Amino acid sequence: MGLDDKFDNAAQDASGKLKEAAGKASGDREMQAEGKGDQMASDLKQAGEKVKDAFKH
């Protein structure tokens, strides 16, 4: 996993957590769900990168 990919995934995860918290605070369920979705997408990308790294070694 490249450093840029790690940074992008961490940024997407952090952004998702902020959206989710803002959605909870404001009662905006759509924003809350979008934040959770961003976090799940980040987790999937990280898993995919780990699989690719495993096959490289």
PyMOL commands that place a pseudoatom at each C-alpha (Angstrom):
pseudoatom trace, name=CA, resn=MET, resi=1, chain=A, elem=C, hetatm=0, pos=[0.000, 0.000, 0.000]
pseudoatom trace, name=CA, resn=GLY, resi=2, chain=A, elem=C, hetatm=0, pos=[1.490, 3.274, -1.051]
pseudoatom trace, name=CA, resn=LEU, resi=3, chain=A, elem=C, hetatm=0, pos=[1.853, 6.151, 1.348]
pseudoatom trace, name=CA, resn=ASP, resi=4, chain=A, elem=C, hetatm=0, pos=[-0.540, 8.243, -0.727]
pseudoatom trace, name=CA, resn=ASP, resi=5, chain=A, elem=C, hetatm=0, pos=[-3.169, 5.505, -0.546]
pseudoatom trace, name=CA, resn=LYS, resi=6, chain=A, elem=C, hetatm=0, pos=[-2.768, 5.231, 3.225]
pseudoatom trace, name=CA, resn=PHE, resi=7, chain=A, elem=C, hetatm=0, pos=[-3.135, 8.988, 3.596]
pseudoatom trace, name=CA, resn=ASP, resi=8, chain=A, elem=C, hetatm=0, pos=[-6.194, 9.104, 1.337]
pseudoatom trace, name=CA, resn=ASN, resi=9, chain=A, elem=C, hetatm=0, pos=[-7.863, 6.244, 3.198]
pseudoatom trace, name=CA, resn=ALA, resi=10, chain=A, elem=C, hetatm=0, pos=[-7.158, 7.833, 6.580]
pseudoatom trace, name=CA, resn=ALA, resi=11, chain=A, elem=C, hetatm=0, pos=[-8.524, 11.161, 5.352]
pseudoatom trace, name=CA, resn=GLN, resi=12, chain=A, elem=C, hetatm=0, pos=[-11.670, 9.502, 4.011]
pseudoatom trace, name=CA, resn=ASP, resi=13, chain=A, elem=C, hetatm=0, pos=[-12.162, 7.646, 7.296]
pseudoatom trace, name=CA, resn=ALA, resi=14, chain=A, elem=C, hetatm=0, pos=[-11.701, 10.835, 9.343]
pseudoatom trace, name=CA, resn=SER, resi=15, chain=A, elem=C, hetatm=0, pos=[-14.074, 12.730, 7.071]
pseudoatom trace, name=CA, resn=GLY, resi=16, chain=A, elem=C, hetatm=0, pos=[-16.642, 9.968, 7.477]
pseudoatom trace, name=CA, resn=LYS, resi=17, chain=A, elem=C, hetatm=0, pos=[-16.360, 10.113, 11.253]
pseudoatom trace, name=CA, resn=LEU, resi=18, chain=A, elem=C, hetatm=0, pos=[-16.851, 13.880, 11.194]
pseudoatom trace, name=CA, resn=LYS, resi=19, chain=A, elem=C, hetatm=0, pos=[-19.899, 13.580, 8.938]
pseudoatom trace, name=CA, resn=GLU, resi=20, chain=A, elem=C, hetatm=0, pos=[-21.377, 10.896, 11.139]
pseudoatom trace, name=CA, resn=ALA, resi=21, chain=A, elem=C, hetatm=0, pos=[-20.842, 12.975, 14.299]
pseudoatom trace, name=CA, resn=ALA, resi=22, chain=A, elem=C, hetatm=0, pos=[-22.276, 16.089, 12.655]
pseudoatom trace, name=CA, resn=GLY, resi=23, chain=A, elem=C, hetatm=0, pos=[-25.283, 14.088, 11.491]
pseudoatom trace, name=CA, resn=LYS, resi=24, chain=A, elem=C, hetatm=0, pos=[-25.874, 12.770, 15.000]
pseudoatom trace, name=CA, resn=ALA, resi=25, chain=A, elem=C, hetatm=0, pos=[-25.519, 16.235, 16.517]
pseudoatom trace, name=CA, resn=SER, resi=26, chain=A, elem=C, hetatm=0, pos=[-27.906, 17.860, 14.055]
pseudoatom trace, name=CA, resn=GLY, resi=27, chain=A, elem=C, hetatm=0, pos=[-30.332, 14.961, 13.751]
pseudoatom trace, name=CA, resn=ASP, resi=28, chain=A, elem=C, hetatm=0, pos=[-29.557, 14.628, 10.025]
pseudoatom trace, name=CA, resn=ARG, resi=29, chain=A, elem=C, hetatm=0, pos=[-29.829, 10.891, 9.409]
pseudoatom trace, name=CA, resn=GLU, resi=30, chain=A, elem=C, hetatm=0, pos=[-28.785, 11.227, 5.775]
pseudoatom trace, name=CA, resn=MET, resi=31, chain=A, elem=C, hetatm=0, pos=[-25.488, 12.889, 6.729]
pseudoatom trace, name=CA, resn=GLN, resi=32, chain=A, elem=C, hetatm=0, pos=[-24.954, 10.314, 9.443]
pseudoatom trace, name=CA, resn=ALA, resi=33, chain=A, elem=C, hetatm=0, pos=[-25.472, 7.462, 6.965]
pseudoatom trace, name=CA, resn=GLU, resi=34, chain=A, elem=C, hetatm=0, pos=[-23.190, 9.136, 4.434]
pseudoatom trace, name=CA, resn=GLY, resi=35, chain=A, elem=C, hetatm=0, pos=[-20.458, 9.345, 7.078]
pseudoatom trace, name=CA, resn=LYS, resi=36, chain=A, elem=C, hetatm=0, pos=[-20.813, 5.660, 7.877]
pseudoatom trace, name=CA, resn=GLY, resi=37, chain=A, elem=C, hetatm=0, pos=[-20.666, 4.891, 4.160]
pseudoatom trace, name=CA, resn=ASP, resi=38, chain=A, elem=C, hetatm=0, pos=[-17.445, 6.869, 3.779]
pseudoatom trace, name=CA, resn=GLN, resi=39, chain=A, elem=C, hetatm=0, pos=[-15.915, 4.913, 6.643]
pseudoatom trace, name=CA, resn=MET, resi=40, chain=A, elem=C, hetatm=0, pos=[-16.950, 1.576, 5.141]
pseudoatom trace, name=CA, resn=ALA, resi=41, chain=A, elem=C, hetatm=0, pos=[-15.538, 2.571, 1.747]
pseudoatom trace, name=CA, resn=SER, resi=42, chain=A, elem=C, hetatm=0, pos=[-12.248, 3.470, 3.403]
pseudoatom trace, name=CA, resn=ASP, resi=43, chain=A, elem=C, hetatm=0, pos=[-12.157, 0.116, 5.209]
pseudoatom trace, name=CA, resn=LEU, resi=44, chain=A, elem=C, hetatm=0, pos=[-12.785, -1.762, 1.955]
pseudoatom trace, name=CA, resn=LYS, resi=45, chain=A, elem=C, hetatm=0, pos=[-10.025, 0.137, 0.162]
pseudoatom trace, name=CA, resn=GLN, resi=46, chain=A, elem=C, hetatm=0, pos=[-7.599, -0.626, 2.994]
pseudoatom trace, name=CA, resn=ALA, resi=47, chain=A, elem=C, hetatm=0, pos=[-8.491, -4.319, 2.845]
pseudoatom trace, name=CA, resn=GLY, resi=48, chain=A, elem=C, hetatm=0, pos=[-7.987, -4.371, -0.919]
pseudoatom trace, name=CA, resn=GLU, resi=49, chain=A, elem=C, hetatm=0, pos=[-4.606, -2.708, -0.606]
pseudoatom trace, name=CA, resn=LYS, resi=50, chain=A, elem=C, hetatm=0, pos=[-3.541, -5.264, 2.028]
pseudoatom trace, name=CA, resn=VAL, resi=51, chain=A, elem=C, hetatm=0, pos=[-4.501, -8.101, -0.305]
pseudoatom trace, name=CA, resn=LYS, resi=52, chain=A, elem=C, hetatm=0, pos=[-2.479, -6.544, -3.122]
pseudoatom trace, name=CA, resn=ASP, resi=53, chain=A, elem=C, hetatm=0, pos=[0.489, -6.105, -0.767]
pseudoatom trace, name=CA, resn=ALA, resi=54, chain=A, elem=C, hetatm=0, pos=[0.257, -9.745, 0.319]
pseudoatom trace, name=CA, resn=PHE, resi=55, chain=A, elem=C, hetatm=0, pos=[0.522, -10.925, -3.284]
pseudoatom trace, name=CA, resn=LYS, resi=56, chain=A, elem=C, hetatm=0, pos=[3.491, -8.673, -3.977]
pseudoatom trace, name=CA, resn=HIS, resi=57, chain=A, elem=C, hetatm=0, pos=[5.609, -10.325, -1.291]
for i in range(1, 57): cmd.bond("trace and resi %d" % i, "trace and resi %d" % (i + 1))
show_as sticks, trace
zoom trace
